[in-house]
Amino acid sequence: MFTSLRLPLIGLLSFTVAQAALAADCAPDQRHGAEVFANECGVCHSVTKGATGMMGPNLAGVVGRKSGSLEGFNYSQAMRNKNIDWQAENIAQLITQPQAYVPGTYMPYMGLASADDRQAVVCFLKEQH
Ligand code: HEC
């Protein structure tokens, strides 16, 4: 019995590790990600392309976008100077503890404690073009 369990278990474990490392395989997380976004981010950010008037910059197309670069948004100097391209990994770092990742940021958010929630919301953002 144990031997028959071993192979799938190893497969499952390496899948989980790979997923944590790459934050890449998103399909199962889309729905949960949408919920996390609505609960944690949606009060300040829109993912409707072109929508303005929120406290935070529009996040449609944020994955692959240069930090602090959305035309017409009044970013902090800290975010302007960060000079990175937003990818799954660094968005996850930002939302873990915004003030630690971008000291002086205007993003008044304490951070998302659950790694699963971070992964899910980043997956959701990848699909918002
Ligand atoms: C209380 C409002 C608020 C909440 C909640 C919030 N943000 Fe933000 N966010 C901001 C503001 C304001 C900025 C601009 C920060 C700056 O200029 O320093 C920002 C910036 C960002 C950026 C950088 C965008 C860019 O164009 O460089 C990302 C990515 C981001 N937020 C993601 C998120 C995610 C994901 C969540 C939810 C887990 C979230 N934020 C929750 C207000 C918020």
Residues whose N, C-alpha, C, O or C-beta is under 5 A from the ligand:
A	BS01	HEC	E40 C41 C44 M55 G56 P57 K66 S67 G68 S69 L70 N74 Y75 S76 M79 I91 I95 G104 T105 Y106 M107 P108 Y109 L112
